[in-house]
Amino acid sequence: MFDPKKILDDFLGSSIPGTGTSVRDTAGKATQMAKDNPLAAGALAAVLLGTGTGRDIAGGALKLGGLAAVAGLAYKAYQSYQSGNAPAETAKTGQPDLLPPPDDSSFHPATAPQGEHAFALVLVRAMIAAARADGHVDEAERARIVEKLSLSGMNSDAQEFLAMELNAPVNVDALVAAAVTDAQKVELYTASRLAIEAKTRAERGYLDLLAGRLKLPDNLIDHIEATVANVKTPAPQA
């Protein structure tokens, strides 16, 4: 068995095994790190999601761990949307430490009907699907990552899962169906938006498709965009 919450932590910048640092702290160097040290599973996650495209997450968000960070961001965006504030107001708030959703909120990970681990797996799949939208993970890249996974020291089940996700067709309908509550729909889009900068037509088109399938209002999407942008820091170019 493998822990999807751990993979989610890696994707969002948790500690890289054996380095005493994080993907976020070494953005722009992660690709070279993966080449130099194929045993660094966290670096492999950085390669998978890409580097040099502004995909760093501000440190305050990372203090919560991946699953709670996604939930906290989604909750913050939804609250801002519900308040009637303009999305631009979110961008003016700076980067305060992100708080987890209240315990009684439908956004809190503990309230997930399918369980925290199962929904973390959904979010990991969503981030991989989004990262593949711009063609970054082409056939050659998939083969290279799968080869490195075999040397990564990761749990064999985790290796098999990531390899399968890299090779399987992106199934947007399955992702959407896996978000069983309105809060999870917001979280699914938030996680997908965290994975990419949406600077290409392919990326923007994928997010628009996902938002449409999730039936999220345009104004709510604007709030998610503003909230995510507020916790991202520019990544150095590799």
URSUL-V997228 format. One record per run of one state. SS is the DSSP state (helix for helix, strand for strand, loop for the rest). FROM is the first residue (numbers start at 0). LEN is the number of residues. Records with the same first field share a line. If there is no record, write none. Layout:
SS = FROM-LEN, FROM-LEN
This chain:
loop = 0-3, 11-3, 15-6, 22-7, 36-4, 49-6, 57-1, 62-3, 83-3, 91-17, 111-4, 131-7, 149-6, 167-4, 178-3, 195-5, 214-3, 233-5
helix = 3-8, 29-7, 40-9, 58-4, 65-18, 86-5, 108-3, 115-16, 138-11, 155-12, 171-7, 181-14, 200-14, 217-14
strand = 14-1, 21-1, 55-2, 231-2
